[in-house]
Amino acid sequence: MDLKKNSNWWFALLLTAFFISSSWNHQMLSADDGSGKISKQKSSVSADKHKETPTFTNRLAKETSPYLLLHKHNPVDWYPWGTEAFEKAKKENKIIFLSVGYSSCYWCHVMERLVFENPQIAEYMNKYFVNIKVDREERPDIDDIYMTSLSVYFHLIGAPSNGGWPLSMFLTPDREPFAGGTYFPPTDQGGQMSFPRVLQRVHQLWSEDKKQVSQSATIIAREVARLQKEQAATETIAIESKLVTAGVRSINASYDAEFGGIDFSEVSPNSPKFPTSSKLALLQYDIQSPSKDSTSAESAKVLNYTLDAMANGGIYDHLGGGFHRYSTDRYWHVPHFEKMLYDNGQLASLYANAFEQTGNIQYKNVTEGIVDFVLRELTDTQGGFYSALDAETDGVEGKHYAWSQAELKSALGDDYDLFAEFYGLNEPARFEHGYVLHRVTSLEELAPKKDMTPEALEGKLATLRQKLHTIRSKRKPLLIDDKILTSWNGLMIEGMATAGRILKRPDYTAAAEKAAQFILEHMRDDKGHLYRSYRTGQARLNAYLDDYAFLVKGLLALHQATGKQQWLDQARELTDLQIELFWDQKEHGFFFTTHDHEQLIARTKNAYDAAIPSGNSISTLNLIELSERTHQPKYREYANQTLQLFGKTIKRYPGRCAQLVQAVGEYIESPLTQNQSAISIPTGDFVSLEDSNVIADEQLAARNPGLELLMAAGLGQTKEKKKLVTAKAYLSVDRLPAGKTCQVAIVLAIEKGWHINTNPASPDFLVPTTFTIKSNQSVKLSDVKYPTGHAFRVTGFDEPLQVYEKQAIIRGTLEVPGNSAGKEETLELKIKYQACNDKTCIRPTTISLKGKFQIAKPGEQVRQINQKWFQPTATN
């Protein structure tokens, strides 16, 4: 669609753009005489709004959002988003000025102090505009739609500007956007038009030609609606591994090999760097994926170097733990200092998983730093997690975190030189307000120079960090955005549960459970529907797709960490409700808002990840996991339909929808998908029983004398709380041959660090791994061939154990009766095993794989499939 062809509305649009982007060096105009002019005055306003008794109080005083409450004493006659403001705009035929921001946004604070606290500017706004203030974290739907509107507007006028906050948009009384920008200063600065002149020009344009402005706004609104609508899939997309490979390679291609990080461009090398957690999570998935694709080595290099760079840089708070929002430089040294819950929730998961993958102790320390920070500074007494920690003190961003050399020398005394050498204090300060701590060397490099061991050096540095943290904690406290958002809490619950499980920290797991319980008890209505936000005892605003999806993700992580059925049940209940409220029955996928949500100029259905992943991608991952854990095929079908809807997007922009790319990989590797491809008929899925449904042979365990010897050797016995062994079954044919034989292969994947016993077991008192079947058509299993294991030594045993690790493939022959031709066969394949590591053994467990298969009719062709699992090379 060429939006520029309509000359009438395009002229109006360009006129508006000219007003807003003009670099004329005008002064502010004289007193308002009814013509829409504003008197000239100084724009300096105290950063501390609470030093004097407030002169003004507006409608925002009745809100609960900390961001909106910051503006309650502005002289601007602010309205919250709602009917009252819309009716006033229509009744008085006035332009709506929409200002969107959030509490920890630095430039939002600046514009408030210099513009919205200015009585003369406020007077003009109140006279000629209906002014609406929105917290983007409470209303992400409004923020998304009008940020897209700004992008369309900038694109049409050829402006190079990007979006950002504060978002400043001008709307018709019908809420259709026609012009906007981000931060506007109180006076003309550096070629940027002042906000008072912007207001005057927009008011003049509206007064002189409302029809043209309305036409421009309508066309922009239609373009926004078009961009927000994902077109229905017109053809089936092959869900295949090359989509994952393409996504991984696109991310790795944007790697900064010198300083770490992704989304790097040599054209603009000094651009800010973000954690990009969704993309890093895809790389982490690629590393541990059983497909062993050629990209995994490169992914490991990119991921680990980036995690190292962030952990060493100033973006990580080396004294208080947790990550700041992003780095303002290529080197990760000077951050944008706000701390967001959603960043830290995602990064807790990333670093915990990285520790599990690599054993790198720094990743463990960083994970604990994140979680301890959140528990200390962002946790409500009832268990929920707060949203953010502000960036500024007394109008200065980063002042709370910065140090002068004099301060540090006074605090550390004789230890200053050691600390300075480790944390970059011998370099010039890169931040205008002082030093931001960042590691410039490693323990292993510095320790020998100081005649210390790395452990002793770390102990010394930890003591010094604690001393500085104590001093810093006495500085003026930062503003906390203490609203509790369901979606962000879901991300933190996942991160904390993952950290608790991997780091073996039951206190972290308990905190995650407490937060989940708080949301489920206090942030739902009487129908069980979730609310978006909670503060000061009030839960408000209907939840969005992200709230359901991210909370379900957290509940599934809790189920994995604790083995408690209640978390799986709650995840399933909320997913069913999510499908009811958000699913597009016609074109598939999930809308961002519920079916009964207020009507806006567009209804979003998004696949792209940003600072947080898209709700559709996380929902797809949840559906895949739920299909495996509950054995409900409907979840798998919803996942498939969502992937089909976004298939073209995944193919064209895999790097922009990393979590959907990961969902493709997990869908392919799901036991349900694998088993369907193994038998090539829709009704023939083998179903793998999961943790909550495993068959534990406790009586056998109790009477097995070998367990007593294991206990004597220091190997305790516990119940399996996570999926240590998974099984996939493959037939050698696409249907069972009547009166003949076919082959079956069981592929066991064994969790890293664990093993299962061989068959026959050695020593012979151990529980062997066995494979048996049950059949309704008298199909028999014969000639079972177990792989050869390898030696595993355990303290207390004279001879080594013979075990399987990582993978084991068991093969057998199925003998099909001749009188069963044309009938349906129900097979149940059982694999019994006992998993152990070097400290403990679980009780003997049985996995049951079930499926229904057609037996070939007389003369019907039987095709050979899955032959790679029956070749001699397909062994351990």
Rosetta blueprint (number, residue, H / E / L):
1 M L
2 D L
3 L H
4 K H
5 K H
6 N L
7 S H
8 N H
9 W H
10 W H
11 F H
12 A H
13 L H
14 L H
15 L H
16 T H
17 A H
18 F H
19 F H
20 I H
21 S H
22 S L
23 S L
24 W L
25 N L
26 H L
27 Q L
28 M L
29 L L
30 S L
31 A L
32 D L
33 D L
34 G L
35 S L
36 G L
37 K L
38 I L
39 S L
40 K L
41 Q L
42 K L
43 S L
44 S L
45 V L
46 S L
47 A L
48 D L
49 K L
50 H L
51 K L
52 E L
53 T L
54 P L
55 T L
56 F L
57 T L
58 N L
59 R H
60 L H
61 A H
62 K H
63 E L
64 T L
65 S L
66 P H
67 Y H
68 L H
69 L H
70 L H
71 H L
72 K L
73 H L
74 N L
75 P L
76 V L
77 D L
78 W L
79 Y E
80 P E
81 W L
82 G L
83 T H
84 E H
85 A H
86 F H
87 E H
88 K H
89 A H
90 K H
91 K H
92 E H
93 N L
94 K L
95 I E
96 I E
97 F E
98 L E
99 S E
100 V E
101 G E
102 Y L
103 S L
104 S L
105 C L
106 Y H
107 W H
108 C H
109 H H
110 V H
111 M H
112 E H
113 R H
114 L H
115 V H
116 F H
117 E L
118 N L
119 P H
120 Q H
121 I H
122 A H
123 E H
124 Y H
125 M H
126 N H
127 K H
128 Y H
129 F E
130 V E
131 N E
132 I E
133 K E
134 V E
135 D E
136 R L
137 E L
138 E L
139 R L
140 P H
141 D H
142 I H
143 D H
144 D H
145 I H
146 Y H
147 M H
148 T H
149 S H
150 L H
151 S H
152 V H
153 Y H
154 F H
155 H H
156 L H
157 I H
158 G L
159 A L
160 P L
161 S L
162 N L
163 G L
164 G L
165 W L
166 P L
167 L E
168 S E
169 M E
170 F E
171 L E
172 T L
173 P L
174 D L
175 R L
176 E L
177 P E
178 F E
179 A E
180 G E
181 G E
182 T L
183 Y L
184 F L
185 P L
186 P L
187 T L
188 D L
189 Q E
190 G L
191 G L
192 Q E
193 M L
194 S L
195 F H
196 P H
197 R H
198 V H
199 L H
200 Q H
201 R H
202 V H
203 H H
204 Q H
205 L H
206 W H
207 S H
208 E H
209 D L
210 K H
211 K H
212 Q H
213 V H
214 S H
215 Q H
216 S H
217 A H
218 T H
219 I H
220 I H
221 A H
222 R H
223 E H
224 V H
225 A H
226 R H
227 L H
228 Q H
229 K L
230 E L
231 Q L
232 A L
233 A L
234 T L
235 E L
236 T L
237 I L
238 A L
239 I L
240 E L
241 S H
242 K H
243 L H
244 V H
245 T H
246 A H
247 G H
248 V H
249 R H
250 S H
251 I H
252 N H
253 A L
254 S L
255 Y L
256 D L
257 A L
258 E L
259 F L
260 G L
261 G L
262 I L
263 D L
264 F L
265 S L
266 E L
267 V L
268 S L
269 P L
270 N L
271 S L
272 P L
273 K E
274 F L
275 P L
276 T L
277 S H
278 S H
279 K H
280 L H
281 A H
282 L H
283 L H
284 Q H
285 Y H
286 D H
287 I H
288 Q H
289 S L
290 P L
291 S L
292 K L
293 D L
294 S L
295 T L
296 S H
297 A H
298 E H
299 S H
300 A H
301 K H
302 V H
303 L H
304 N H
305 Y H
306 T H
307 L H
308 D H
309 A H
310 M H
311 A H
312 N H
313 G L
314 G L
315 I L
316 Y E
317 D L
318 H L
319 L L
320 G L
321 G L
322 G L
323 F E
324 H L
325 R L
326 Y E
327 S E
328 T L
329 D L
330 R L
331 Y L
332 W L
333 H L
334 V L
335 P E
336 H E
337 F L
338 E L
339 K E
340 M E
341 L H
342 Y H
343 D H
344 N H
345 G H
346 Q H
347 L H
348 A H
349 S H
350 L H
351 Y H
352 A H
353 N H
354 A H
355 F H
356 E H
357 Q H
358 T H
359 G L
360 N L
361 I H
362 Q H
363 Y H
364 K H
365 N H
366 V H
367 T H
368 E H
369 G H
370 I H
371 V H
372 D H
373 F H
374 V H
375 L H
376 R H
377 E H
378 L L
379 T E
380 D L
381 T L
382 Q L
383 G L
384 G L
385 F E
386 Y L
387 S L
388 A E
389 L E
390 D L
391 A L
392 E E
393 T E
394 D L
395 G L
396 V E
397 E E
398 G L
399 K L
400 H L
401 Y L
402 A L
403 W E
404 S L
405 Q H
406 A H
407 E H
408 L H
409 K H
410 S H
411 A H
412 L H
413 G H
414 D H
415 D H
416 Y H
417 D H
418 L H
419 F H
420 A H
421 E H
422 F H
423 Y L
424 G L
425 L L
426 N L
427 E L
428 P L
429 A L
430 R L
431 F E
432 E L
433 H L
434 G E
435 Y E
436 V L
437 L L
438 H L
439 R L
440 V L
441 T L
442 S L
443 L H
444 E H
445 E H
446 L H
447 A H
448 P H
449 K H
450 K L
451 D L
452 M L
453 T L
454 P H
455 E H
456 A H
457 L H
458 E H
459 G H
460 K H
461 L H
462 A H
463 T H
464 L H
465 R H
466 Q H
467 K H
468 L H
469 H H
470 T H
471 I H
472 R H
473 S L
474 K L
475 R L
476 K L
477 P L
478 L L
479 L L
480 I E
481 D E
482 D L
483 K L
484 I E
485 L E
486 T H
487 S H
488 W H
489 N H
490 G H
491 L H
492 M H
493 I H
494 E H
495 G H
496 M H
497 A H
498 T H
499 A H
500 G H
501 R H
502 I H
503 L L
504 K L
505 R L
506 P H
507 D H
508 Y H
509 T H
510 A H
511 A H
512 A H
513 E H
514 K H
515 A H
516 A H
517 Q H
518 F H
519 I H
520 L H
521 E H
522 H H
523 M L
524 R E
525 D L
526 D L
527 K L
528 G L
529 H L
530 L E
531 Y E
532 R E
533 S E
534 Y E
535 R E
536 T L
537 G L
538 Q E
539 A E
540 R E
541 L E
542 N E
543 A L
544 Y L
545 L H
546 D H
547 D H
548 Y H
549 A H
550 F H
551 L H
552 V H
553 K H
554 G H
555 L H
556 L H
557 A H
558 L H
559 H H
560 Q H
561 A H
562 T H
563 G L
564 K L
565 Q H
566 Q H
567 W H
568 L H
569 D H
570 Q H
571 A H
572 R H
573 E H
574 L H
575 T H
576 D H
577 L H
578 Q H
579 I H
580 E H
581 L H
582 F H
583 W E
584 D L
585 Q L
586 K L
587 E L
588 H L
589 G L
590 F E
591 F L
592 F L
593 T L
594 T L
595 H L
596 D L
597 H L
598 E L
599 Q L
600 L L
601 I L
602 A L
603 R L
604 T L
605 K L
606 N L
607 A L
608 Y L
609 D L
610 A L
611 A L
612 I L
613 P L
614 S L
615 G H
616 N H
617 S H
618 I H
619 S H
620 T H
621 L H
622 N H
623 L H
624 I H
625 E H
626 L H
627 S H
628 E H
629 R H
630 T H
631 H L
632 Q L
633 P H
634 K H
635 Y H
636 R H
637 E H
638 Y H
639 A H
640 N H
641 Q H
642 T H
643 L H
644 Q H
645 L H
646 F L
647 G H
648 K H
649 T H
650 I H
651 K H
652 R H
653 Y L
654 P H
655 G H
656 R H
657 C L
658 A H
659 Q H
660 L H
661 V H
662 Q H
663 A H
664 V H
665 G H
666 E H
667 Y H
668 I H
669 E H
670 S L
671 P H
672 L H
673 T H
674 Q H
675 N H
676 Q H
677 S H
678 A H
679 I H
680 S L
681 I L
682 P L
683 T L
684 G L
685 D L
686 F L
687 V E
688 S E
689 L L
690 E L
691 D H
692 S H
693 N H
694 V L
695 I E
696 A E
697 D L
698 E H
699 Q H
700 L H
701 A H
702 A H
703 R H
704 N L
705 P H
706 G H
707 L H
708 E H
709 L H
710 L H
711 M H
712 A H
713 A L
714 G L
715 L L
716 G E
717 Q E
718 T E
719 K L
720 E L
721 K L
722 K L
723 K L
724 L L
725 V E
726 T E
727 A E
728 K E
729 A E
730 Y E
731 L E
732 S L
733 V E
734 D L
735 R L
736 L E
737 P L
738 A L
739 G L
740 K L
741 T E
742 C E
743 Q E
744 V E
745 A E
746 I E
747 V E
748 L E
749 A E
750 I E
751 E L
752 K L
753 G L
754 W L
755 H E
756 I E
757 N E
758 T L
759 N L
760 P L
761 A L
762 S L
763 P L
764 D L
765 F L
766 L L
767 V L
768 P L
769 T L
770 T E
771 F E
772 T E
773 I E
774 K E
775 S E
776 N L
777 Q L
778 S L
779 V L
780 K E
781 L E
782 S E
783 D E
784 V E
785 K E
786 Y L
787 P L
788 T L
789 G L
790 H E
791 A E
792 F E
793 R L
794 V L
795 T L
796 G L
797 F L
798 D L
799 E L
800 P L
801 L E
802 Q E
803 V E
804 Y E
805 E E
806 K L
807 Q E
808 A E
809 I E
810 I E
811 R E
812 G E
813 T E
814 L E
815 E E
816 V L
817 P L
818 G H
819 N H
820 S H
821 A L
822 G L
823 K L
824 E E
825 E E
826 T E
827 L E
828 E E
829 L E
830 K E
831 I E
832 K E
833 Y E
834 Q L
835 A E
836 C E
837 N L
838 D L
839 K L
840 T E
841 C E
842 I E
843 R L
844 P L
845 T E
846 T E
847 I E
848 S E
849 L E
850 K E
851 G E
852 K E
853 F E
854 Q E
855 I E
856 A L
857 K L
858 P L
859 G L
860 E L
861 Q L
862 V L
863 R L
864 Q E
865 I L
866 N L
867 Q H
868 K H
869 W H
870 F H
871 Q L
872 P L
873 T L
874 A L
875 T L
876 N L
